Amino acid sequence: MKYIFDFDDVIFDSFRFKKEKLFLALSHKNVTVEQIQEIYKKRFTSPENLFRNVASKCNIALSAKEQKSIIESIFTNISSFLHLDTVEVIQKKGKSNCVILSLGDSEFQKRKINTVGMDDFVFHVEIVANSKKEWVIDFAKKYKTETVYFIDNTKEHLNHPEFSLLPNLKTILYVGPESLKTIQ
């Protein structure tokens, strides 16, 4: 069996990370967390690019050293945002059976995954910019003699008609630790 785990909100609590780290770290002087959230919604991007967008739209002038310090603070102690139940399942299933599939800014996703050390527990990390569908289909075809589980927290990523044409592909909607019981 092979397992495809989404990173954000399956392995890593991105909702809490954004609320407690990303948006707070980027808020500055007269810039509110709400303003940053609005900018983030319009164009998801790396913290560096998000910071540049916020600085530009809100007329913030910071030195390169100050900017670097803010960005570094975002990635400090982020292992506390891991869903330990999911990490435990990945460890039990074994590195040779698990991959991480993530949607988003490549550098930002890689940095989060590497910083929390999850790249050590999987045989492959794939980051896509637009859709997970094609990668999942190709992976399931490559491992057609094995059952492939795709675990994601977003229904839209799991409900592609083409997935039903792959008898070895099983999808699991992650809504919390209880979602993983079917594969434990």
PyRosetta script that sets phi, psi and omega in degrees:
from pyrosetta import init, pose_from_sequence

init()
pose = pose_from_sequence("MKYIFDFDDVIFDSFRFKKEKLFLALSHKNVTVEQIQEIYKKRFTSPENLFRNVASKCNIALSAKEQKSIIESIFTNISSFLHLDTVEVIQKKGKSNCVILSLGDSEFQKRKINTVGMDDFVFHVEIVANSKKEWVIDFAKKYKTETVYFIDNTKEHLNHPEFSLLPNLKTILYVGPESLKTIQ")
pose.set_psi(1, 145.9)
pose.set_omega(1, 176.1)
pose.set_phi(2, -122.2)
pose.set_psi(2, 151.6)
pose.set_omega(2, -175.5)
pose.set_phi(3, -132.4)
pose.set_psi(3, 126.5)
pose.set_omega(3, 174.9)
pose.set_phi(4, -106.8)
pose.set_psi(4, 115.3)
pose.set_omega(4, 179.8)
pose.set_phi(5, -107.7)
pose.set_psi(5, 126.5)
pose.set_omega(5, 169.3)
pose.set_phi(6, -66.8)
pose.set_psi(6, 145.5)
pose.set_omega(6, -179.7)
pose.set_phi(7, -82.9)
pose.set_psi(7, -60.9)
pose.set_omega(7, -174.1)
pose.set_phi(8, -69.7)
pose.set_psi(8, 120.4)
pose.set_omega(8, 176.3)
pose.set_phi(9, 73.8)
pose.set_psi(9, 4.4)
pose.set_omega(9, 168.0)
pose.set_phi(10, -110.7)
pose.set_psi(10, -51.5)
pose.set_omega(10, 176.5)
pose.set_phi(11, -93.9)
pose.set_psi(11, -38.5)
pose.set_omega(11, -171.4)
pose.set_phi(12, -123.5)
pose.set_psi(12, 130.5)
pose.set_omega(12, -178.9)
pose.set_phi(13, -78.2)
pose.set_psi(13, 81.2)
pose.set_omega(13, -176.5)
pose.set_phi(14, -67.3)
pose.set_psi(14, -33.6)
pose.set_omega(14, 178.5)
pose.set_phi(15, -58.8)
pose.set_psi(15, -50.2)
pose.set_omega(15, 179.5)
pose.set_phi(16, -67.2)
pose.set_psi(16, -39.5)
pose.set_omega(16, 178.7)
pose.set_phi(17, -58.7)
pose.set_psi(17, -47.2)
pose.set_omega(17, 179.9)
pose.set_phi(18, -63.0)
pose.set_psi(18, -44.5)
pose.set_omega(18, -177.3)
pose.set_phi(19, -67.5)
pose.set_psi(19, -46.6)
pose.set_omega(19, -172.2)
pose.set_phi(20, -91.0)
pose.set_psi(20, -20.2)
pose.set_omega(20, -176.7)
pose.set_phi(21, -120.8)
pose.set_psi(21, -65.2)
pose.set_omega(21, -170.2)
pose.set_phi(22, -59.4)
pose.set_psi(22, -58.0)
pose.set_omega(22, -175.7)
pose.set_phi(23, -67.6)
pose.set_psi(23, -37.9)
pose.set_omega(23, 179.0)
pose.set_phi(24, -66.4)
pose.set_psi(24, -43.1)
pose.set_omega(24, -179.2)
pose.set_phi(25, -63.4)
pose.set_psi(25, -34.0)
pose.set_omega(25, -177.5)
pose.set_phi(26, -86.1)
pose.set_psi(26, -14.4)
pose.set_omega(26, 177.3)
pose.set_phi(27, -71.0)
pose.set_psi(27, 141.0)
pose.set_omega(27, -171.9)
pose.set_phi(28, -155.7)
pose.set_psi(28, 131.8)
pose.set_omega(28, 176.0)
pose.set_phi(29, 47.0)
pose.set_psi(29, -107.8)
pose.set_omega(29, -175.3)
pose.set_phi(30, -93.5)
pose.set_psi(30, 12.7)
pose.set_omega(30, -179.7)
pose.set_phi(31, -101.9)
pose.set_psi(31, 123.0)
pose.set_omega(31, -177.3)
pose.set_phi(32, -91.0)
pose.set_psi(32, 161.7)
pose.set_omega(32, 175.4)
pose.set_phi(33, -59.1)
pose.set_psi(33, -38.3)
pose.set_omega(33, -179.6)
pose.set_phi(34, -62.0)
pose.set_psi(34, -40.3)
pose.set_omega(34, 177.7)
pose.set_phi(35, -63.3)
pose.set_psi(35, -41.4)
pose.set_omega(35, -180.0)
pose.set_phi(36, -65.7)
pose.set_psi(36, -41.4)
pose.set_omega(36, 178.5)
pose.set_phi(37, -60.1)
pose.set_psi(37, -40.9)
pose.set_omega(37, 178.8)
pose.set_phi(38, -62.6)
pose.set_psi(38, -44.9)
pose.set_omega(38, 178.8)
pose.set_phi(39, -63.6)
pose.set_psi(39, -41.6)
pose.set_omega(39, 179.9)
pose.set_phi(40, -62.1)
pose.set_psi(40, -42.5)
pose.set_omega(40, -178.9)
pose.set_phi(41, -61.7)
pose.set_psi(41, -37.1)
pose.set_omega(41, -175.7)
pose.set_phi(42, -71.4)
pose.set_psi(42, -32.5)
pose.set_omega(42, -177.7)
pose.set_phi(43, -155.4)
pose.set_psi(43, 92.5)
pose.set_omega(43, 176.8)
pose.set_phi(44, -59.9)
pose.set_psi(44, 138.4)
pose.set_omega(44, -176.6)
pose.set_phi(45, -161.7)
pose.set_psi(45, -178.0)
pose.set_omega(45, 178.2)
pose.set_phi(46, -70.4)
pose.set_psi(46, 161.4)
pose.set_omega(46, 176.9)
pose.set_phi(47, -58.4)
pose.set_psi(47, -37.5)
pose.set_omega(47, -179.9)
pose.set_phi(48, -62.0)
pose.set_psi(48, -48.0)
pose.set_omega(48, 179.8)
pose.set_phi(49, -69.4)
pose.set_psi(49, -37.9)
pose.set_omega(49, 176.4)
pose.set_phi(50, -61.3)
pose.set_psi(50, -43.2)
pose.set_omega(50, 179.2)
pose.set_phi(51, -60.7)
pose.set_psi(51, -44.9)
pose.set_omega(51, 178.7)
pose.set_phi(52, -60.3)
pose.set_psi(52, -42.6)
pose.set_omega(52, 179.0)
pose.set_phi(53, -63.3)
pose.set_psi(53, -44.5)
pose.set_omega(53, 178.8)
pose.set_phi(54, -62.9)
pose.set_psi(54, -47.5)
pose.set_omega(54, -179.1)
pose.set_phi(55, -59.5)
pose.set_psi(55, -42.2)
pose.set_omega(55, -179.0)
pose.set_phi(56, -67.6)
pose.set_psi(56, -49.7)
pose.set_omega(56, -177.0)
pose.set_phi(57, -69.6)
pose.set_psi(57, -27.6)
pose.set_omega(57, -174.8)
pose.set_phi(58, -110.1)
pose.set_psi(58, 10.6)
pose.set_omega(58, 177.4)
pose.set_phi(59, 53.3)
pose.set_psi(59, 53.4)
pose.set_omega(59, 177.5)
pose.set_phi(60, -102.2)
pose.set_psi(60, 131.4)
pose.set_omega(60, 176.7)
pose.set_phi(61, -117.2)
pose.set_psi(61, 112.3)
pose.set_omega(61, 177.4)
pose.set_phi(62, -127.5)
pose.set_psi(62, 149.9)
pose.set_omega(62, 177.1)
pose.set_phi(63, -69.8)
pose.set_psi(63, 162.0)
pose.set_omega(63, 177.5)
pose.set_phi(64, -59.3)
pose.set_psi(64, -36.7)
pose.set_omega(64, 179.4)
pose.set_phi(65, -65.0)
pose.set_psi(65, -42.8)
pose.set_omega(65, 178.3)
pose.set_phi(66, -64.7)
pose.set_psi(66, -42.0)
pose.set_omega(66, 178.6)
pose.set_phi(67, -62.4)
pose.set_psi(67, -45.0)
pose.set_omega(67, 180.0)
pose.set_phi(68, -61.7)
pose.set_psi(68, -41.2)
pose.set_omega(68, 179.0)
pose.set_phi(69, -61.8)
pose.set_psi(69, -41.9)
pose.set_omega(69, 178.4)
pose.set_phi(70, -64.8)
pose.set_psi(70, -46.5)
pose.set_omega(70, -179.9)
pose.set_phi(71, -62.0)
pose.set_psi(71, -44.0)
pose.set_omega(71, 179.1)
pose.set_phi(72, -61.4)
pose.set_psi(72, -37.2)
pose.set_omega(72, -179.5)
pose.set_phi(73, -63.5)
pose.set_psi(73, -28.2)
pose.set_omega(73, 179.7)
pose.set_phi(74, -63.1)
pose.set_psi(74, -34.8)
pose.set_omega(74, -174.7)
pose.set_phi(75, -97.9)
pose.set_psi(75, 6.3)
pose.set_omega(75, 179.2)
pose.set_phi(76, -82.1)
pose.set_psi(76, 131.0)
pose.set_omega(76, 176.3)
pose.set_phi(77, 55.6)
pose.set_psi(77, 43.8)
pose.set_omega(77, -178.9)
pose.set_phi(78, -90.1)
pose.set_psi(78, -3.9)
pose.set_omega(78, 176.7)
pose.set_phi(79, -61.9)
pose.set_psi(79, -22.1)
pose.set_omega(79, 178.8)
pose.set_phi(80, -67.1)
pose.set_psi(80, -10.4)
pose.set_omega(80, 179.1)
pose.set_phi(81, -93.4)
pose.set_psi(81, 1.0)
pose.set_omega(81, 177.9)
pose.set_phi(82, -70.8)
pose.set_psi(82, 143.0)
pose.set_omega(82, 169.7)
pose.set_phi(83, -85.1)
pose.set_psi(83, 99.8)
pose.set_omega(83, -173.0)
pose.set_phi(84, -63.4)
pose.set_psi(84, -28.1)
pose.set_omega(84, 176.1)
pose.set_phi(85, -62.7)
pose.set_psi(85, -41.9)
pose.set_omega(85, 178.8)
pose.set_phi(86, -69.7)
pose.set_psi(86, -42.2)
pose.set_omega(86, 178.4)
pose.set_phi(87, -58.8)
pose.set_psi(87, -42.0)
pose.set_omega(87, 179.6)
pose.set_phi(88, -62.5)
pose.set_psi(88, -41.3)
pose.set_omega(88, 177.8)
pose.set_phi(89, -63.5)
pose.set_psi(89, -43.8)
pose.set_omega(89, 179.6)
pose.set_phi(90, -61.2)
pose.set_psi(90, -43.8)
pose.set_omega(90, 178.9)
pose.set_phi(91, -62.3)
pose.set_psi(91, -40.6)
pose.set_omega(91, 179.8)
pose.set_phi(92, -67.0)
pose.set_psi(92, -38.0)
pose.set_omega(92, -178.2)
pose.set_phi(93, -73.4)
pose.set_psi(93, -25.2)
pose.set_omega(93, 176.1)
pose.set_phi(94, 94.2)
pose.set_psi(94, 144.9)
pose.set_omega(94, -177.7)
pose.set_phi(95, -54.9)
pose.set_psi(95, -40.2)
pose.set_omega(95, -175.6)
pose.set_phi(96, -71.5)
pose.set_psi(96, -5.5)
pose.set_omega(96, -177.7)
pose.set_phi(97, -115.5)
pose.set_psi(97, -4.0)
pose.set_omega(97, -171.9)
pose.set_phi(98, -122.4)
pose.set_psi(98, 142.0)
pose.set_omega(98, 173.5)
pose.set_phi(99, -132.1)
pose.set_psi(99, 157.5)
pose.set_omega(99, 172.9)
pose.set_phi(100, -110.0)
pose.set_psi(100, 130.6)
pose.set_omega(100, 175.7)
pose.set_phi(101, -121.1)
pose.set_psi(101, 124.5)
pose.set_omega(101, -176.2)
pose.set_phi(102, -133.0)
pose.set_psi(102, 145.4)
pose.set_omega(102, 179.0)
pose.set_phi(103, -110.0)
pose.set_psi(103, 126.3)
pose.set_omega(103, 177.3)
pose.set_phi(104, 149.6)
pose.set_psi(104, -166.6)
pose.set_omega(104, 178.8)
pose.set_phi(105, -64.2)
pose.set_psi(105, 122.3)
pose.set_omega(105, -172.9)
pose.set_phi(106, -57.2)
pose.set_psi(106, -49.7)
pose.set_omega(106, -177.6)
pose.set_phi(107, -65.5)
pose.set_psi(107, -41.1)
pose.set_omega(107, 179.5)
pose.set_phi(108, -64.2)
pose.set_psi(108, -46.8)
pose.set_omega(108, -179.7)
pose.set_phi(109, -63.3)
pose.set_psi(109, -46.0)
pose.set_omega(109, 178.6)
pose.set_phi(110, -58.6)
pose.set_psi(110, -42.5)
pose.set_omega(110, -177.8)
pose.set_phi(111, -65.3)
pose.set_psi(111, -42.4)
pose.set_omega(111, 177.4)
pose.set_phi(112, -62.9)
pose.set_psi(112, -47.8)
pose.set_omega(112, -177.6)
pose.set_phi(113, -62.4)
pose.set_psi(113, -45.6)
pose.set_omega(113, 179.8)
pose.set_phi(114, -68.4)
pose.set_psi(114, -39.7)
pose.set_omega(114, -178.1)
pose.set_phi(115, -62.6)
pose.set_psi(115, -37.8)
pose.set_omega(115, 179.3)
pose.set_phi(116, -87.2)
pose.set_psi(116, -4.3)
pose.set_omega(116, 175.0)
pose.set_phi(117, 80.1)
pose.set_psi(117, 13.5)
pose.set_omega(117, -177.7)
pose.set_phi(118, -70.4)
pose.set_psi(118, -22.2)
pose.set_omega(118, 178.0)
pose.set_phi(119, -63.2)
pose.set_psi(119, -20.0)
pose.set_omega(119, 178.1)
pose.set_phi(120, -76.4)
pose.set_psi(120, -15.6)
pose.set_omega(120, -174.7)
pose.set_phi(121, -103.6)
pose.set_psi(121, 0.5)
pose.set_omega(121, -177.7)
pose.set_phi(122, -131.3)
pose.set_psi(122, 157.2)
pose.set_omega(122, 179.3)
pose.set_phi(123, -87.2)
pose.set_psi(123, -10.8)
pose.set_omega(123, 179.8)
pose.set_phi(124, -157.8)
pose.set_psi(124, 143.5)
pose.set_omega(124, 171.9)
pose.set_phi(125, -121.5)
pose.set_psi(125, 124.2)
pose.set_omega(125, 178.5)
pose.set_phi(126, -120.1)
pose.set_psi(126, 129.2)
pose.set_omega(126, 177.7)
pose.set_phi(127, -120.1)
pose.set_psi(127, 124.0)
pose.set_omega(127, -179.2)
pose.set_phi(128, -114.2)
pose.set_psi(128, 152.0)
pose.set_omega(128, -176.0)
pose.set_phi(129, -91.8)
pose.set_psi(129, -28.9)
pose.set_omega(129, -172.1)
pose.set_phi(130, -121.0)
pose.set_psi(130, -54.6)
pose.set_omega(130, -174.9)
pose.set_phi(131, -142.6)
pose.set_psi(131, 145.1)
pose.set_omega(131, 177.8)
pose.set_phi(132, -87.9)
pose.set_psi(132, -17.6)
pose.set_omega(132, -171.1)
pose.set_phi(133, -51.2)
pose.set_psi(133, -57.0)
pose.set_omega(133, -175.0)
pose.set_phi(134, -61.9)
pose.set_psi(134, -40.5)
pose.set_omega(134, -179.2)
pose.set_phi(135, -65.3)
pose.set_psi(135, -42.3)
pose.set_omega(135, 179.2)
pose.set_phi(136, -62.9)
pose.set_psi(136, -44.2)
pose.set_omega(136, 179.0)
pose.set_phi(137, -60.8)
pose.set_psi(137, -48.1)
pose.set_omega(137, 179.6)
pose.set_phi(138, -60.9)
pose.set_psi(138, -41.0)
pose.set_omega(138, 179.9)
pose.set_phi(139, -64.9)
pose.set_psi(139, -45.7)
pose.set_omega(139, 179.8)
pose.set_phi(140, -63.3)
pose.set_psi(140, -37.0)
pose.set_omega(140, 177.2)
pose.set_phi(141, -68.5)
pose.set_psi(141, -39.1)
pose.set_omega(141, 179.0)
pose.set_phi(142, -62.5)
pose.set_psi(142, -36.8)
pose.set_omega(142, -179.3)
pose.set_phi(143, -109.0)
pose.set_psi(143, 44.0)
pose.set_omega(143, -173.3)
pose.set_phi(144, -63.1)
pose.set_psi(144, -18.8)
pose.set_omega(144, 178.4)
pose.set_phi(145, -88.4)
pose.set_psi(145, -1.2)
pose.set_omega(145, -179.8)
pose.set_phi(146, -122.2)
pose.set_psi(146, 154.1)
pose.set_omega(146, 171.9)
pose.set_phi(147, -75.1)
pose.set_psi(147, 132.5)
pose.set_omega(147, 179.3)
pose.set_phi(148, -116.7)
pose.set_psi(148, 121.5)
pose.set_omega(148, 176.4)
pose.set_phi(149, -100.7)
pose.set_psi(149, 130.1)
pose.set_omega(149, 176.2)
pose.set_phi(150, -113.5)
pose.set_psi(150, 113.7)
pose.set_omega(150, -176.1)
pose.set_phi(151, -109.0)
pose.set_psi(151, 118.8)
pose.set_omega(151, -177.5)
pose.set_phi(152, -144.7)
pose.set_psi(152, 155.6)
pose.set_omega(152, -179.9)
pose.set_phi(153, -96.8)
pose.set_psi(153, 3.1)
pose.set_omega(153, -176.8)
pose.set_phi(154, -119.2)
pose.set_psi(154, 118.7)
pose.set_omega(154, -178.0)
pose.set_phi(155, -54.8)
pose.set_psi(155, -40.3)
pose.set_omega(155, -177.1)
pose.set_phi(156, -60.7)
pose.set_psi(156, -30.3)
pose.set_omega(156, 179.2)
pose.set_phi(157, -76.9)
pose.set_psi(157, -18.3)
pose.set_omega(157, -175.6)
pose.set_phi(158, -101.8)
pose.set_psi(158, -19.4)
pose.set_omega(158, -170.9)
pose.set_phi(159, -103.7)
pose.set_psi(159, 59.6)
pose.set_omega(159, 175.5)
pose.set_phi(160, -101.6)
pose.set_psi(160, 131.2)
pose.set_omega(160, -179.1)
pose.set_phi(161, -54.7)
pose.set_psi(161, -32.5)
pose.set_omega(161, -178.9)
pose.set_phi(162, -64.5)
pose.set_psi(162, -25.6)
pose.set_omega(162, 179.6)
pose.set_phi(163, -63.1)
pose.set_psi(163, -33.0)
pose.set_omega(163, -179.0)
pose.set_phi(164, -69.2)
pose.set_psi(164, -15.6)
pose.set_omega(164, 177.7)
pose.set_phi(165, -82.5)
pose.set_psi(165, -5.1)
pose.set_omega(165, -179.4)
pose.set_phi(166, -110.7)
pose.set_psi(166, 96.2)
pose.set_omega(166, -174.8)
pose.set_phi(167, -62.5)
pose.set_psi(167, -21.3)
pose.set_omega(167, -179.5)
pose.set_phi(168, -86.3)
pose.set_psi(168, -8.2)
pose.set_omega(168, -177.1)
pose.set_phi(169, -94.1)
pose.set_psi(169, 123.7)
pose.set_omega(169, 177.3)
pose.set_phi(170, -119.7)
pose.set_psi(170, 134.9)
pose.set_omega(170, 179.5)
pose.set_phi(171, -109.3)
pose.set_psi(171, 145.5)
pose.set_omega(171, 178.5)
pose.set_phi(172, -131.5)
pose.set_psi(172, 123.1)
pose.set_omega(172, 175.2)
pose.set_phi(173, -82.8)
pose.set_psi(173, 117.4)
pose.set_omega(173, -179.5)
pose.set_phi(174, -84.9)
pose.set_psi(174, 118.2)
pose.set_omega(174, 175.4)
pose.set_phi(175, -122.3)
pose.set_psi(175, 2.4)
pose.set_omega(175, -179.4)
pose.set_phi(176, 152.6)
pose.set_psi(176, -179.0)
pose.set_omega(176, -175.8)
pose.set_phi(177, -53.9)
pose.set_psi(177, -33.4)
pose.set_omega(177, -179.1)
pose.set_phi(178, -63.5)
pose.set_psi(178, -22.4)
pose.set_omega(178, 178.6)
pose.set_phi(179, -64.6)
pose.set_psi(179, -25.2)
pose.set_omega(179, -175.2)
pose.set_phi(180, -87.1)
pose.set_psi(180, -5.2)
pose.set_omega(180, -177.5)
pose.set_phi(181, -60.5)
pose.set_psi(181, -31.2)
pose.set_omega(181, -178.5)
pose.set_phi(182, -69.8)
pose.set_psi(182, -17.4)
pose.set_omega(182, -179.9)
pose.set_phi(183, -112.9)
pose.set_psi(183, 4.6)
pose.set_omega(183, -177.8)
pose.set_phi(184, -83.6)
pose.dump_pdb("model.pdb")
